[in-house]
Amino acid sequence: MSDAAAKRDYSITGPERFHAMEKGLVSADWYKCPIPRKRLKELMVRRNGPALRDILLYLAAIVATGYLAYLSWGTWWAIPAFALYGTVYFVGSVSKWHEYSHGTPFKTGWPNEVIYQFTSFLILVQATNFRWSHVRHHTDTYIVGSDPEIMAPRPPKFSQLIRGAFRIEDVKGNTPKTLFLHAIGHLNKDEKELIPESQYGKLRWEARIFIGVFVVLIGLCFYLHSILPLMFIGLPAYYGSFLMTVLNITQHMGLYEDKLDHRLCCRTFYTNPILRFLYTNMNYHMEHHMFPMVPYYNLPKLHEEIKQDCPAAAPSFTAAVREAVSALWRIRKEPTHVVTKYREFAERIERDAKGA
């Protein structure tokens, strides 16, 4: 293992940020697959119908699984019932929260913001904080020192990944502490790097609303002598987080860093309609990063338009997980390792460029 690979600083305010800027990797131009301009404009059209349909189905799924969990309360059946409810709650909420942060699902603007704020509350991540972090993630995807959403360094820290899978750091106090600090107007240095000063007031009020609602929920728990209210709102963001963490691993793990080509740092995989619905089509992750203004319901069509110019999609969710996890395991000892399919694709691009 080289010292350079072992000691890279993945923070967004450290020396790697300046190295990335020197290399021209920050706010740079990225490769885009060729697609007729007219077709791309068609795919970027936002429609209220599909967005409304899917939001209603998402809410119905939460209500239905929540009702089953309620009926099971006080029995051993509560364990699988709440596991199902928590998974539907968290995966559905996180994927909607992510997609609505882009403001693309509804043609009408205000429903996008309402649903974004609502799902941000459900998963306990402030909307303003994520919006600016995610802008940077899309601008500088997996550029070390500039992307704040790199899930694991090279070599990976497996204890960090396990803690993240169950939000253990949040349970230990990071989320409550951060909310209270935001409520009084205190931001850390990374947040000051990402969030415009004009948005600080919005961040404060979001934190105060979060705290106020949870004071009411906790009070209700004491009044009812039951933790049940928090089992339905709040706690699912912890006990229901495992599947979402595994899905997150498939997005970029084992792929290239510091490449201005989303085909080399984002993974697409095929999966069944149920998981696609819960995940809001984010299995088409390369397509989403390359053309982020295409609404999620048009990503399958976008995939068909550009797939000949991309690495082959993983044939299933389990195949994508195996590919990412095996790469992580190998990166422990070979920090520069990249999944073979993507390395070969990068070599082909380089050969074609030299041939041209």
ABEGO torsion letter per residue (X at the ends): XBAAAAABBABAABAAAAAAAAAGABGBBBBBBBBBAAAAAAAABBBAAAAAAAAAAAAAAAAAAAAAAAAABGBAAAAAAAAAAAAAAAAAAAAAAAAAAAGAABABAAAAAAAAAAAAAAAGBBAAAAAAAAAAAAABBGBBGABAABABBOBBBAAAAAAAAAGAAAAAGAAAAAAAAAAAGBBBAAAAAABBAAAAAAAAAAAAAAAAAAAAAAAAAAAAGBAAAAAABGAAAAAAAAAAAAAAAAAABGBBBGBBBAAAABBBBBBBAAAAAAAGGAABAAAAAABAABBAAAAAAAAAAAAAABBBBBABAAAAAAAAAAAAAAAAABAABBBAAAAAAAAAAAAAAAAX
